[in-house]
Structures are given as C-alpha cells and as structure tokens.
Amino acid sequence: MVDLAWGIVAVLSIGWGVLAYEWWGLPRRRTRVIVTFRDEKAPSLEAILWQRRGRWLVFRDCYLLEAAKQAPTRLDGEVTLDRAQVLFLQMPGDAKR
C-alpha cells in the first residue's frame, strides 16, 4: 500500500513538473527577439522565437538587420539556427512589426 502511494506521488510530481516547465517556458517562445551571432561580421536578426528543437532554434517573421541606417530586409519562411552560432538573444522592449 505504501508503494502505491509513493508511485502516485511520483506520477503527480512528474506531471506537475512537466506542466510547470511548459507554463514557464512559454514566455521564452513566441517572443520577438534580436539574435546576435558569434561571428562578428554576421548581421543581426530580428525575429519571433517560435520553437526550440534540441540544439536548433526556429524563428519566424524574420528581418535581417544589416546596417543601422538601412531598412531591415524581410526574410521569407522559417529560419533554423544551431544554438552554437548564437551569442545571445535580446528581447527589445517595444519592437513591434
């Protein structure tokens, strides 16, 4: 009987852990971010962080930020990047497109 009680507690704990992860993980996904690459010569990217697939980051609604005085270039479709290429992600306060 004690083993059954501990089994139920374990299953409920795992379930609540998964729900908590998904709940707290949502603000990190589907958020507009600016991507800065490890390669200093690569232009930055402004996009919506759509999904994380292991070591891959998937972005949608992407704009290439090549120069400060130049208008951003819109990219079609999804952009998938390896996390190793990304130096950091910045969430701008009022970036709305």
WONORHU-V342034 format. One record per backbone hydrogen bond with DSSP energy under -1.0 kcal/mol. CO is the residue of the C=O (numbers start at 1). NH is the residue of the N-H. If there is no record, write none. Layout:
((CO:NH) (CO:NH))
This chain:
((1:5) (2:6) (3:7) (4:8) (5:9) (6:10) (7:11) (8:12) (9:13) (10:14) (11:15) (12:16) (13:17) (14:18) (15:19) (16:20) (17:21) (18:22) (19:23) (20:24) (21:25) (22:26) (26:29) (31:49) (33:47) (34:90) (35:45) (36:87) (36:88) (39:42) (44:65) (45:35) (46:63) (47:33) (48:60) (49:30) (51:58) (53:56) (55:83) (56:53) (57:81) (58:50) (58:51) (59:79) (60:48) (62:75) (63:46) (64:66) (64:73) (65:44) (73:64) (79:59) (81:57) (82:85) (85:38) (88:36) (90:34))
